Amino acid sequence: MKYEERTYRSLINKNNLVSCVVQIQESDLFISSDICLEKEARQSLQKHRNFLESYIQKHPDFKTSLLPMEGDPLAPPIVRDMISASDQCGVGPMASVAGAVSEFVARDLLELTSNLIIENGGDIFLQAKTPLTAGIFAGESPLSYKLKLLIKPENMPLGICTSSASVGPSISFGKADAVCVISKSATLADAAASAVGNRVKTKKDIRPALDFGMSISGILGLVIILGKEMGAAGQVEFV
């Protein structure tokens, strides 16, 4: 497995927004907004990490399970959202953690800014008043960096999350260089990207994997890249 340093952060056009990086242990957020929100973002990230870490201490299976877990109405909101999203997609709850962190930090910051981009390990929350483009990083695929998604203001806020078997530390049982999922929920998009990615081992799997992904309620669009092959479905517009 090859991990490439976060050069893909340059693939998001930021329209002269102010950017900062907030890191706490495994969490590495790249945040662009109207004003510098580094302090507020750090406080929010620490809060939601504390929720997750405290829950995992009491429920260690939450961290290790590769299958959905039973809902827990007493769990913190971020945990409940992860359990719900992973249940919809048939994966373990931690498959949605990067998207969930992006989304819940964004919810805390949206009161302070009209434009907000939060990227966490390739999983992105977007809210903007003007159109944005987001490139798809697909490792060593010849299509890497070549495809850009157009994101229109009327469709935001939006989550765009990417899973890969060839890039990054995430567990994948497939072979896809990139599975990019668009949803109103970044938590759901992250879980779905993992679930779809697990199904792509050869180019013959692309079409059924697209069908599976689009069958998940709340998924708006989907792109799969495997080597020189790709497929797209739903509300996907390239530029």
Order of alpha helices (4+ residues) and beta strands (2+ residues): beta-beta-alpha-alpha-alpha-alpha-beta-beta-beta-beta-beta-beta-alpha-alpha-beta-beta
